[in-house]
Amino acid sequence: EVQLVESGGGLVKPGGSLRLSCAASGFTFSSYSMNWVRQAPGKGLEWVSSISSSSSYIYYADSVKGRFTISRDNAKNSLYLQMNSLRAEDTAVYYCARGIYGDGYYFDYWGQGTLVTVSS
Amino acid sequence: QSVLTQPPSVSAAPGQKVTISCSGSSSNIGNNYVSWYQQLPGTAPKLLIYDNNKRPSGIPDRFSGSKSGTSATLGITGLQTGDEADYYCGTWDSSLSAGGVFGGGTKLTVL
């Protein structure tokens, strides 16, 4: 059974940093691209970042470019999101999602999410 | 403001059919495949449709997807109260700021 479990969320002051983790199990982690998708309270989904299976290709939403860094450790079956210079508008539930290249690209499994609150 | 445009809400009675539209542009829907996600209250999103019209294992054939040009549509027949949820379309945007994009979400109410 595919499982994605996020951790590392919490309350942080504006300008602060936080590192999210996503522990993957139930599939060959090193064979799949991975993503972070966030959802602000009461709002819709926003894609944040993607990383290819070997970390060769990395993409970021304009809203986080230069502040967030996605990475992965295939030996530990783990995905990470280093978030720096956090702003109030970064407050959201952050989901880890597995990416699939079919004819298109889509997210077939999602974690339960971890809440990040940026507030003074 | 989401890159893809969905109606904020739709509603229909149990047993009826509903469609949810998703409008984009040539850099996203027009040149990429569309997926749809269902988010029940208080839960993580779940893949409903991928590659425009394919259903993952376990998704009933009451759910269908289609795409034409720069728009896509999710159809749900035989509505059940358990279908009440938020529905999101998604795709990849191949513009200079390449990345995933979603619609703003549509709240389905089964009256």
Interface residues (C-beta under 8 A of the other chain):
Chain A: N35 V37 G44 L45 E46 W47 S50 Y59 Y60 A61 D62 Y95 A97 I100 G102 D103 G104 Y105 Y106 F107 D108 Y109 W110 G111 Q112 G113
Chain B: S2 N32 Y33 V34 S35 Y37 Q39 T43 A44 P45 K46 L47 Y50 D51 N52 K54 P56 D86 Y88 G90 T91 W92 S97 A98 G99 G100 V101 F102 G103 G104 G105
